């Protein structure tokens, strides 16, 4: 399993798993955060993973509002505030 270090001695180390899928694309999984992304190349998968982790942790992007959910056709009362495990094959391994 690959480990990436951001170079900042105050930053925790991250465990990143790279998986080449049957279709040739790459999946990148941050084991500690529980976030995954993919790309056509390993490099693209890692760039996409960094963005996904930053969105997940709130480092970038805006929080989702009830109005955002309604715009997507979802009822905010039916959406749990608790994190849920995604239905993705790499989380069930």
N, C-alpha and C positions, 0 to 999 in steps of 0.2 A: 504494500500500500504506500503510495507517495505521500510525503509530508511536505508542506510548503511553509516557508517562514517569510513573513512580510518584511523582514529586515529590521524592524523596530524591536529593540530588546525588551520593551515593555509589552509588546503584543504577544498573546498566547499563540502557540503553534497550532496549525490547522492540519487535520488529517483529511486528505482529499483522495477519493478513489476514482480512477478512470476506467471506464468499461467500453470496449468497442462492441457496438451492437451488431446484430446479424446483417443489417442494411448498410454497414460501413460507417455510420455516424458514431459519435462518441458521447457518452454520458459522463458527467462529472458530478460527484456526490461529496458534499461536505459532511463528513460523518458526525462531527461535533454539533453542528447546527441542525442537521437533518434536512438540508435543502439540496436539491439537485437541479441540474440543467443539462442541456445538450448542445452539440454543434456538429458541423460537417467535419471539423478537424479537432484534434486535442486542444490546440491553442484556442479555437473559437469556443469550445465547451468550457474551458477555464475562465475565459473572459465573461461568458454568459453566467457562469456560476458566481463569479465575484459580484456581478450586478444583482443576481437573485438573492444572494446573502445580504447585500446592502439594503435591498428592498425589504427583506424579511426582518432585519434588525432595526429598521427605521433610519438608517444612516442616509438614505436618499428616498425621494418620493414623498407623497402625501398620504396620510391615513385615509382609509376607506370610510366614507360617511354613509348614513342611512339613505341619503338622497342618491349616492352612487349605486347602492344596492338596488334601490327602486328603479333607477335608470336601466339596470341590467335585468329587470323583471323579477327580482328577488324580494321576498318579504323580510325586512330586517328583524322582525320578531321570530322568524324561523331559523335565523343564522346564529349559531353559537359563538360566543366570544372566546371560548376555549379552543386552543390549538387542536387540530385533528390530524391524524396520520393520513397522508395522501394515498390514493389508490395508484401506486406506482410499483412496478416489479422490483426495483432495487431496494425498496423499503421492506419487502417481505422476505428477503433472502436471509 
